Amino acid sequence: MLGRFALGLLGVFLGAEATAAPRNTPGNVVVVRVGDGTAALTSAAAPVFLAEYTLSGTLVQTIARPTVDAGTNQSFTNSGTATFDNNMTRSADGRYLILTGYDAAVGTVPVTGTTSAATNRIIGRVAADGTIDTSTRIDDAFSATNFRSAASVNGIQKWSLVDGTWTLNGTIGGSATAPLRGLAGSTSGTVVSLVASGEGGLYAVTDNAGYNAAPTNSNLPAPFATPATNTAFRGVALAPLASALAHADEKVAAQAAIYPNPAAQQLPIQLPAEMQTGRVQLQLFNGLGQLVYRQSASVATGSSTVALDVETLANGVYTLRLHLGPTTIAKRIIVSH
C-alpha cells in the first residue's frame, strides 16, 4: 500500500454550462489565481482567474471567472486574503475542475463574513474546452464563514496506514512565510508525482520512496511558475481531459510500476506477474483519447521489465495501456522533456 495524501472532496450536481475558453492541454496544470494585479489583495471580494501553465513554467492561458450574474450563471469571486478558500480539485473521471467561490460583487467587504442567504456560495465547474458553469448555488449553509475544502497548510505530509494506524512518514517543504494551499497528483507503482501551489508559486514534487518510508526529498524544489504582483495562487489540479479516464483491473495494475514518471527519454515498466511471459502490446493515448503510439515488446527470460521510448513524444499526460492475452491494464504517465 502506498503512502496517501488526503484532500477534501465535495460531491455536487452541476447545471447548465456557459462561456467557453480555449481548450486546456493535457499535461499542463491549472492554478486558481485571485486578483487581477491592479490592486492589493484585501478581505474584499476579488476577481478569480484560472491560469494554465506548462511544467516548464510557461503561461498558456488565463480564464476569467464571471464577476456579474448572466442567466443561470452567477458571479464568482473570492476573498483576497482568505488563504484557506478555493482549494480546487479535478472530478473523478478527469473531465472537470471543481472550485468554490461567492456570488458577490467585486469589493464586497468582508466577503467571508456575509451570510449564505444574502451572498450565495457558488460551486463552479470548468470543462476541458474551458466551458465555465457557475449555476450551482448554496444559500442555506456556510453563513458568516469561509467556503473551503481541505488543504495542506504548511507542507506536504506523507502518511502510511500501518497495521490499521495512520503513521506520519515525513513532510516535504514547510514554511510559515510561504505555505502551500493546493495539491494535485497521481501515482504509478510506488512513485507519487505531485504538483503543489502556494504563496511562492507552483512546485513539482516526486516521491519514489514507497510505502511507509520517509519522502525521497524533504525540501520543495524551486517553483516552476510564480504569481504576478498583487495576485495569489490557491487550489491547483491537473488540466481536465476531454474524455473520461480509462479504468483498469486495479489488483493487477497495482503490481505494475513505472519510473521515472515524468519521463523524458526511456520509460522502464515493471510488469505484473500476469504479463511476464509472451509479447506485451503497449498503446499510448493522449488526453483526447487518440492513439498516438503503439509498440509490441517481448519480455526477456528472467526479466520483468520492458522499456517505452518517449523521446519523440510531445510533453503531456498520456494513458498507457498494456495488453497480454486476456489481461489489460492502464496507467497514467507524464512526458516532460
Secondary structure, DSSP 8 states (H G I E B T S, - for coil): ---B-----------------S---TT-EEEEEE--SSS---SSEEEEEEEEE-TTS-EEEEEE--SS-BTTB---EEESS-TTB---EE-TTSSEEEEEEE---TT-TTGGGS-TTTS-EEEEEEETT--EEEEEEE-SS-TTS--B----SSSEEEEEEETTEEEEEEEE---SSS-EEEEEEEEETTEEEEEEEETTEEEEEEE-S-TTS--S-SS----SB---TT-EEEEEEE---SS------HHHHTT-EE-SSSBSSEEEEE--GGGSSSEEEEEEE-TTS-EEEEEEEE--TT--EEEEE-TTS-SEEEEEEEEETTEEEEEEEEE--
